[in-house]
Amino acid sequence: MPPPAAVVIGLDAGTTLIKMVAVDAEGIIQASACSDPIPTQTPSPGASVQQPSAIWNALATACQRGMSSLDSSTPVAALALAAQSGSVIAMEGLNGKDDASLITWMDTRSRELVHSWDASTQTTIRTISGWAPSPGLGLSTISWVRAGATVEPRRWAAVDDFLIHELTGSWITNPSNAVGMQLMDVSSLEWSSELCEIAGVETSALSVLSPSGKQAGHLTAIAAETTQLPQATPVVTGGHDQSCAALGLGITTPGSALLSLGTAWVLTMITDRANARAVPNSFNLSPHVVPDRWSVSKNLGGLGAALASEIAYQQPGLSIDLDTELDRSSPNIDDPYFLPALRDVNRINWGQFTGPETPDRIGRLRAVIEACAFEARLTLEQASPSVVVHELTVVGGGTNSRYLTQQIADATGMSLAVQREASRPALGAAMLAAGSRGWPTFNRPTTPIATIHPSLPYNETMDKRYAEYRQLTSGDRQ
């Protein structure tokens, strides 16, 4: 019997859990696993923290579970990590003894500090980092922590470089993750002295920046024992989870874009220009994991949560197939509108209905779906002066609704490539690991992709309703 084929390991360190895939040289997933949920604590209003040890244990658990389903003699050629960004750990001595908790990207306690920055400071941050000042990013969190600290931390880290350090003993990060620290120049891909001065930190307190796909080190003996991976396995610099997902989906060329239809909707568009001044203020500019590529992205807000809330509101037992019910009647110019509360920070409600009369249950759902589709169209229009999209891929829970994806195609006038595979960040990380070993490029995703073309039978009605929707929601965008 021939020995088992070698695999590369891709890891996806998300906020709630960590996933692992083992992929062979043909791009076929030979094993996959995930950790138990990572606990998040809220010790005070606005707080959102996790324990670094819990994150490391989650990675170890995912690796142990995945490796247990492979032959024990399976060679592991390399490992790479996709990770969320924006979360921050004050390492090595915040209180003089132990490392602190990780402050996640969901933490809002720095909000007042961000609002206190003058216009010049905010412009500097946006222009250099590519991201507007906001709670939940490294610059604001670090500034807030330092304002109340009695002992200066010797190191600041995010999830990716913390885990790379646990795996290899080296402090290394990558540009696509470092953008979430908001201390990097998005054009030069180096730490910015101006941004570090605003935060009050030295670049020596930050990890070394290394391109995605470059070897960061080897698995230490302790890490190998903990993860059940072979000792001295090459560890490759990975990237941000959204960028790795885009790589896994083949979204790497200018004009291609990814729309994630999850709890929050996020549009990510690929460009070859690193000019933050050319990007609309409501969008962020980030490095891709692919060389000489950047992504222009925008969080459209909790559209998926608004849709899920409306579906939960529906009377249970009355409908087996909501898509079928939604198709039974045609849209009308006088149908009610749903106006999403995109700026409702406290999440008191997801929006309100407006129109001549209170809509019935299907009318309500149709209005929410229409608003989601209109927001996708609006976002593409807002980006069009700087980024033109020719190919749009959609992923996430929203792809389970044929009616929703058809509405997006009709509203935007674009064909949608629907991808339902859920482990794309981990697969993208595995692709980076494979590339570092000189393996041939994995083929495009082998899972079935449905293509949704615009039908546009009611395009005149839709255009008129879109214009009215823009008028009704214009005050929320000032």
LINZIBEL-V405403 format. One record per pair of residues at least 6 apart in sequence whose C-alpha atoms are under 8 Angstrom apart, sorted by the first residue. I is the first residue (numbers start at 1). J is the second residue. D is the distance in Angstrom with one decimal. If there is no record, write none. Layout:
i	j	d
I	J	D
I	J	D
This chain:
i	j	d
3	73	7.6
3	74	7.6
4	71	7.1
4	73	6.9
4	74	5.2
4	75	7.4
5	24	6.8
5	74	6.5
5	75	7.0
6	24	6.1
6	25	7.4
6	74	5.9
6	75	4.6
6	76	5.7
6	77	6.3
7	22	5.8
7	23	5.1
7	24	4.4
7	25	6.8
7	30	7.9
7	74	7.3
7	75	6.4
7	76	5.1
7	77	5.9
7	78	7.7
8	22	5.6
8	23	5.4
8	24	6.5
8	76	5.6
8	77	5.3
8	78	5.1
8	79	5.8
8	430	5.9
8	433	6.3
8	434	6.2
9	20	7.0
9	21	5.8
9	22	4.6
9	23	6.5
9	76	7.2
9	78	6.3
9	79	4.5
9	80	6.4
9	429	7.8
9	430	5.5
9	433	7.3
10	20	5.7
10	21	5.2
10	22	6.5
10	23	7.8
10	79	6.0
10	80	5.3
10	81	5.9
10	82	7.5
10	426	4.6
10	427	5.8
10	428	7.3
10	429	4.8
10	430	4.0
10	431	7.7
10	433	7.4
11	18	7.0
11	19	5.6
11	20	4.6
11	21	6.6
11	59	8.0
11	79	7.8
11	80	6.4
11	81	4.7
11	82	5.9
11	425	7.7
11	426	4.8
11	427	7.9
11	429	6.5
11	430	7.5
12	18	5.5
12	19	5.0
12	20	6.5
12	81	6.0
12	82	4.7
12	83	5.7
12	241	6.8
12	425	5.8
12	426	4.7
12	429	7.6
13	19	6.7
13	59	7.4
13	81	7.2
13	82	6.1
13	83	4.5
13	84	6.4
13	159	7.8
13	160	7.8
13	241	7.8
14	83	5.9
14	84	5.5
14	241	7.7
15	38	7.4
15	84	6.7
16	37	5.5
16	38	5.2
16	39	7.4
17	34	7.0
17	35	5.7
17	36	6.3
17	37	4.9
17	38	5.5
17	58	6.8
18	34	5.6
18	35	5.4
18	36	8.0
18	58	6.1
18	59	5.8
18	62	6.4
19	32	7.4
19	33	5.8
19	34	4.2
19	35	6.5
19	59	7.7
19	62	6.0
19	423	7.6
19	426	6.8
20	32	5.4
20	33	5.3
20	34	6.0
20	62	5.8
20	63	6.3
20	66	6.6
20	426	6.4
21	29	6.5
21	30	7.5
21	31	5.7
21	32	4.3
21	33	6.7
21	66	7.1
21	426	6.3
21	427	6.8
21	430	7.6
22	29	5.7
22	30	5.5
22	31	5.0
22	32	6.3
22	66	7.5
22	430	7.6
23	29	4.4
23	30	5.6
23	31	7.3
23	427	7.8
23	430	6.9
24	30	6.8
25	434	7.5
25	439	6.5
25	440	7.2
25	442	7.3
26	442	6.3
26	443	7.6
27	442	5.0
27	443	6.6
30	70	7.6
31	66	5.7
31	67	7.4
31	69	6.4
31	70	6.8
32	66	5.3
33	62	5.5
33	63	7.4
33	65	5.9
33	66	4.9
34	61	7.5
34	62	4.7
34	65	7.4
34	66	7.8
35	58	5.1
35	59	6.8
35	61	5.5
35	62	4.6
36	58	6.6
36	61	7.8
37	58	7.8
38	50	7.7
38	54	6.4
38	55	6.5
38	58	6.9
39	50	6.5
39	54	7.5
40	48	6.5
40	49	5.7
40	50	5.0
41	47	7.7
41	48	5.8
41	49	5.3
41	50	6.2
42	48	5.0
42	49	6.5
45	109	7.7
46	107	5.7
46	108	4.9
46	109	5.3
47	103	7.8
47	106	7.8
47	107	4.9
47	108	6.5
47	109	6.2
48	103	6.1
48	104	5.7
48	105	7.9
48	106	6.0
48	107	4.7
48	108	8.0
49	101	6.2
49	102	5.4
49	103	4.6
49	104	5.6
49	107	7.4
50	101	5.8
50	102	5.1
50	103	6.6
50	104	7.1
51	100	7.9
51	101	5.0
51	102	5.9
52	89	7.9
52	101	6.4
52	102	6.1
56	163	6.7
56	166	7.6
59	227	7.6
60	226	6.1
60	227	4.5
60	228	8.0
61	227	7.0
63	227	5.4
63	228	6.9
63	229	7.3
64	227	5.5
64	228	5.6
64	229	7.8
67	228	7.0
67	229	7.3
75	230	8.0
76	229	7.7
76	230	7.0
76	233	6.7
77	233	6.7
77	234	7.0
77	434	7.8
77	437	7.2
78	233	5.8
78	234	4.8
78	235	5.8
78	236	6.9
78	433	5.5
78	434	7.1
78	436	8.0
78	437	7.4
79	233	7.2
79	234	6.3
79	235	4.9
79	236	5.9
79	429	8.0
79	430	6.9
79	433	5.6
80	213	8.0
80	235	5.9
80	236	4.8
80	237	6.0
80	238	5.1
80	429	5.2
80	430	6.0
80	432	6.7
80	433	5.3
81	160	7.3
81	236	7.6
81	237	6.9
81	238	4.7
81	239	6.7
81	426	7.2
81	429	5.5
81	430	7.9
82	160	7.5
82	238	5.5
82	239	5.0
82	240	5.4
82	241	4.8
82	244	6.3
82	425	6.0
82	426	6.2
82	428	7.7
82	429	5.6
83	159	6.7
83	160	5.6
83	177	7.4
83	239	6.5
83	240	5.1
83	241	4.9
84	159	7.0
84	160	7.6
84	177	7.4
84	240	5.9
84	241	5.6
85	105	7.2
85	137	8.0
85	158	6.7
85	159	6.9
85	160	7.7
85	177	5.6
85	178	7.6
85	179	8.0
85	180	5.1
85	181	7.5
85	240	6.7
86	104	6.9
86	105	4.9
86	136	5.8
86	137	4.4
86	138	5.6
86	158	7.1
86	180	4.4
86	181	5.8
87	102	6.7
87	103	5.5
87	104	4.1
87	105	4.6
87	136	6.8
87	137	6.7
87	138	6.7
87	158	5.7
87	159	6.6
87	180	7.8
87	181	7.9
88	102	5.5
88	103	5.3
88	104	6.5
88	105	7.9
88	138	6.1
88	141	7.3
88	142	7.6
88	156	7.0
88	157	5.8
88	158	4.7
88	159	7.1
88	181	7.7
89	99	7.9
89	100	6.5
89	101	6.4
89	102	4.5
89	103	6.4
89	156	5.9
89	157	5.2
89	158	6.0
89	159	7.8
90	99	6.7
90	100	5.8
90	101	7.6
90	102	7.4
90	153	5.9
90	154	7.9
90	155	6.2
90	156	4.9
90	157	6.6
91	99	5.1
91	100	6.6
91	153	6.1
91	154	6.5
91	155	5.0
91	156	5.7
91	157	6.8
92	98	6.8
92	99	5.5
92	153	6.0
92	154	5.6
92	155	6.2
93	99	6.0
93	151	7.1
93	152	7.2
93	153	5.2
93	154	6.4
94	100	6.5
94	149	7.1
94	150	7.7
94	151	5.4
94	152	6.0
94	153	4.6
94	154	7.8
95	150	7.3
95	151	5.9
96	151	6.5
103	141	7.7
104	136	6.8
105	135	7.6
105	136	4.0
105	137	6.2
106	136	5.7
107	135	7.0
107	136	5.6
108	135	5.3
108	136	6.3
109	135	7.3
109	144	7.8
110	135	5.5
110	136	7.8
110	140	6.0
110	141	6.0
110	144	5.6
111	134	7.2
111	135	5.4
113	140	7.4
113	144	6.9
114	133	6.6
114	134	6.4
114	135	6.9
114	140	6.4
122	132	7.2
122	133	6.2
125	131	7.2
125	132	6.7
125	133	6.5
125	182	7.7
125	195	6.7
126	132	4.6
126	133	6.6
126	276	7.5
127	276	5.6
127	277	6.2
128	184	7.4
128	185	5.1
128	186	6.3
128	187	7.7
128	192	7.8
128	195	7.9
128	276	7.3
129	179	6.8
129	182	5.5
129	183	6.6
129	184	5.7
129	185	5.2
129	186	5.2
129	276	7.9
129	285	7.9
130	179	8.0
130	185	7.8
130	186	5.9
130	276	5.2
130	284	5.7
130	285	4.7
130	286	6.6
131	182	7.2
131	283	7.5
131	284	4.9
131	285	6.4
132	281	7.3
132	282	7.8
132	284	7.2
133	140	7.4
134	140	6.8
135	141	6.8
137	180	5.7
137	181	5.8
137	182	6.5
138	180	6.1
138	181	3.8
138	182	5.7
138	183	7.5
139	181	5.9
139	182	5.3
139	183	6.3
139	195	7.8
139	199	5.8
140	199	7.5
142	199	6.4
143	198	7.9
143	199	5.0
143	200	7.1
146	152	7.2
154	205	5.9
155	204	8.0
155	205	4.4
155	206	6.1
156	205	6.0
156	206	5.7
156	207	7.8
157	206	6.7
157	207	7.1
158	181	7.5
160	173	6.6
160	177	7.2
161	171	5.9
161	172	5.5
161	173	5.0
161	207	7.0
162	171	7.3
164	170	6.8
164	171	6.9
164	172	6.7
164	173	7.8
164	216	7.9
164	235	7.9
165	171	5.3
165	172	7.3
166	223	6.8
167	218	7.6
167	219	5.4
167	220	6.3
167	223	5.4
167	224	8.0
167	235	7.7
168	216	7.6
168	217	5.7
168	218	5.5
168	219	5.1
168	220	5.5
168	223	7.6
168	235	7.3
169	220	7.3
170	216	7.6
170	217	7.3
171	207	4.9
171	208	6.3
172	207	5.0
172	208	4.7
172	209	6.0
172	210	6.7
172	216	6.8
172	237	7.8
173	207	5.9
173	208	6.1
173	209	5.2
173	210	6.1
173	237	7.1
174	209	5.2
174	210	5.0
174	211	5.5
174	212	5.9
174	237	6.6
174	238	7.0
174	239	6.2
175	184	7.9
175	189	6.1
175	209	6.5
175	210	7.2
175	211	6.7
175	212	7.6
175	239	7.6
175	287	6.2
175	289	7.9
176	212	8.0
176	239	5.5
176	240	5.3
176	243	7.3
176	286	6.3
176	287	4.9
176	288	5.9
176	289	6.3
177	239	5.8
177	240	4.8
178	184	6.6
178	209	7.9
179	186	7.0
179	286	6.3
179	287	7.6
182	195	7.5
183	191	5.9
183	192	5.8
183	195	5.2
183	196	5.8
184	190	5.6
184	191	4.2
184	192	5.1
184	195	7.4
185	191	6.0
185	192	5.3
186	274	6.9
186	276	7.9
186	285	7.4
186	286	6.6
186	287	6.9
187	274	5.3
187	275	7.0
189	287	8.0
190	209	7.1
191	203	6.7
193	203	7.5
196	202	6.4
196	203	7.0
210	216	7.9
210	237	7.1
211	237	6.9
211	289	7.7
212	236	7.6
212	237	5.0
212	238	5.1
212	239	6.0
212	289	5.5
212	290	7.5
212	432	7.2
213	236	5.8
213	237	5.3
213	238	6.1
213	289	7.9
213	432	4.9
213	433	6.4
213	435	6.9
213	436	5.8
214	236	5.5
214	237	5.5
214	436	6.5
215	234	6.8
215	235	5.9
215	236	4.2
215	237	5.9
215	436	7.1
216	234	7.7
216	235	5.6
216	236	5.2
216	237	5.6
217	234	6.0
217	235	5.4
217	236	7.1
218	231	7.8
218	232	4.7
218	233	5.3
218	234	4.5
218	235	5.3
219	230	7.8
219	231	5.6
219	232	4.6
219	233	5.1
219	234	6.4
219	235	6.5
220	231	6.3
220	232	6.2
221	231	5.6
221	232	7.4
223	231	7.9
224	230	5.8
224	231	5.0
224	232	7.8
225	231	7.7
235	433	7.8
236	432	7.4
236	433	5.8
236	436	7.3
237	432	7.9
238	244	7.8
238	289	7.7
238	429	5.8
238	432	6.7
238	433	7.9
239	289	6.0
239	429	7.2
240	289	7.7
241	425	5.1
241	426	7.9
242	425	6.7
243	288	5.7
243	289	6.0
243	425	7.6
244	289	6.8
244	424	7.1
244	425	4.7
244	426	7.3
244	427	7.6
244	428	4.4
244	429	5.9
245	423	8.0
245	424	4.5
245	425	4.0
245	426	7.5
245	427	7.4
245	428	5.6
246	252	6.9
246	258	6.9
246	424	7.7
246	425	7.7
246	428	7.4
247	289	7.5
247	290	7.7
247	428	5.3
247	431	8.0
248	424	5.3
248	425	6.7
248	427	5.7
248	428	4.2
248	429	8.0
248	431	7.3
248	444	7.9
248	445	7.4
249	424	7.0
249	428	7.9
249	444	7.0
249	445	6.5
250	444	6.4
250	445	8.0
251	257	6.5
251	258	7.3
251	270	7.5
252	270	6.5
252	290	6.9
252	293	7.4
253	270	6.1
253	271	7.1
253	293	7.7
254	269	7.6
254	270	4.8
254	271	4.6
254	272	6.3
254	293	8.0
254	389	7.9
255	269	7.0
255	270	6.1
255	271	7.0
255	387	7.2
255	388	5.7
255	389	4.3
255	390	5.0
255	391	6.3
256	269	6.1
256	270	5.8
256	389	5.8
256	390	6.0
256	391	4.6
256	392	6.1
256	393	7.9
257	267	7.1
257	268	5.5
257	269	4.2
257	270	6.1
257	389	6.4
257	390	7.9
257	391	6.1
257	392	4.9
257	393	6.2
258	267	5.8
258	268	5.1
258	269	6.5
258	392	5.8
258	393	4.9
258	394	5.8
258	395	7.6
259	265	7.0
259	266	5.7
259	267	4.5
259	268	6.4
259	392	7.1
259	393	6.1
259	394	4.8
259	395	6.5
260	266	5.2
260	267	6.5
260	394	5.8
260	395	5.0
260	396	5.6
261	304	6.4
261	394	6.9
261	395	5.9
261	396	4.7
261	397	6.0
261	398	5.0
261	399	7.1
262	304	5.5
262	305	7.9
262	395	8.0
262	396	5.1
262	397	5.6
262	398	6.5
263	302	5.8
263	303	6.8
263	304	4.3
263	305	4.9
264	299	7.1
264	300	6.9
264	301	5.3
264	302	4.2
264	303	5.8
264	304	5.5
264	305	6.8
265	299	6.0
265	300	5.2
265	301	6.0
265	302	6.5
265	303	6.1
265	304	6.5
266	297	7.0
266	298	5.7
266	299	4.5
266	300	5.7
266	301	7.8
267	297	5.4
267	298	5.4
267	299	6.6
267	300	7.4
267	379	8.0
268	295	6.1
268	296	5.7
268	297	4.3
268	298	6.8
269	295	5.3
269	296	5.1
269	297	6.1
269	387	7.2
269	389	7.1
270	293	6.9
270	294	5.9
270	295	4.6
270	296	6.3
270	387	7.8
271	293	5.9
271	294	5.3
271	295	5.9
271	296	7.1
271	387	6.8
272	292	6.1
272	293	4.8
272	294	6.0
273	293	7.3
273	294	6.8
274	285	7.5
274	294	6.5
276	285	6.3
278	386	6.1
279	285	7.3
279	296	7.5
279	383	7.4
279	386	6.1
280	382	7.3
280	383	6.7
280	386	7.9
282	298	6.8
283	296	6.4
283	297	5.5
283	298	4.8
283	299	8.0
283	383	7.9
284	295	8.0
284	296	5.5
284	297	5.2
284	298	6.3
285	294	6.8
285	295	5.8
285	296	4.7
285	297	6.6
286	294	5.5
286	295	5.2
286	296	6.5
286	297	7.9
287	293	6.4
287	294	4.3
287	295	6.1
288	294	4.7
288	295	5.9
296	387	7.7
298	379	7.8
300	342	7.8
300	375	7.2
300	376	7.8
300	379	7.7
301	342	5.8
302	342	7.2
302	350	7.8
303	340	7.6
303	372	6.2
304	398	7.2
305	350	7.8
306	340	7.7
306	350	5.3
306	351	7.7
306	368	7.6
307	365	7.7
307	368	6.4
307	369	7.0
310	364	7.7
310	365	6.4
310	368	7.7
311	365	7.1
314	361	6.4
319	325	7.7
323	401	6.8
323	402	6.7
323	403	5.5
325	362	7.3
326	362	6.4
326	366	6.7
326	403	7.4
327	403	7.6
331	458	7.6
331	461	7.7
332	461	7.1
333	461	5.9
333	462	7.9
333	464	7.5
333	465	6.4
334	355	7.6
334	356	7.8
335	355	7.0
335	363	7.6
335	367	7.8
336	353	6.6
336	354	5.6
336	355	4.4
336	356	7.0
336	357	7.4
336	358	7.8
336	359	6.6
336	363	7.5
336	364	7.8
336	367	6.5
337	353	5.6
337	354	5.3
337	355	6.3
337	367	5.4
337	368	7.7
337	371	7.5
337	469	7.3
338	351	6.8
338	352	5.7
338	353	4.5
338	354	6.4
338	364	7.7
338	367	5.2
338	368	5.4
338	370	7.9
338	371	6.1
339	351	5.4
339	352	5.4
339	353	6.2
339	354	7.5
339	371	6.9
339	469	8.0
339	472	7.6
339	473	6.6
340	350	5.7
340	351	4.1
340	352	6.6
340	371	7.3
341	349	7.0
341	350	5.2
341	351	4.4
341	352	7.6
342	350	7.6
342	351	7.9
342	476	7.7
343	476	7.2
344	350	7.7
353	364	7.8
369	404	6.2
369	407	7.5
370	407	6.8
372	408	7.8
373	404	7.6
373	407	5.9
373	408	4.5
373	411	6.0
373	412	7.6
374	408	7.6
374	411	6.2
374	412	7.8
374	466	6.6
374	469	8.0
376	408	7.0
376	412	7.2
377	408	7.6
377	411	6.1
377	412	4.9
380	389	7.6
380	412	7.9
390	414	7.9
391	414	7.8
391	415	7.5
391	416	7.5
392	414	7.3
392	415	7.0
392	416	5.4
392	417	6.4
393	416	5.6
393	417	4.6
393	418	5.9
393	419	7.1
394	416	6.6
394	417	6.2
394	418	5.1
394	419	6.2
395	418	6.3
395	419	5.2
395	420	5.8
395	421	7.7
396	420	6.7
396	422	7.4
398	404	7.1
398	405	7.6
399	405	6.3
399	418	6.7
399	419	7.7
399	420	7.0
405	416	7.6
405	452	7.1
406	452	6.3
406	453	7.4
406	454	6.9
406	455	7.8
409	415	5.7
409	416	6.3
409	452	6.7
409	453	6.2
409	454	4.9
409	455	7.8
410	453	7.8
410	454	4.5
410	455	6.1
410	456	5.5
410	459	7.5
411	462	7.2
413	454	5.7
413	456	7.9
414	453	6.8
414	454	6.2
415	451	6.7
415	452	5.5
415	453	4.4
415	454	6.0
416	451	5.5
416	452	5.0
416	453	6.5
417	449	6.3
417	450	6.0
417	451	4.7
417	452	6.6
418	449	5.5
418	450	5.1
418	451	6.0
418	452	7.4
419	447	7.9
419	448	7.4
419	449	5.3
419	450	7.1
420	449	7.6
421	447	7.0
431	441	7.5
431	442	6.9
434	440	7.8
434	441	7.8
435	441	6.9
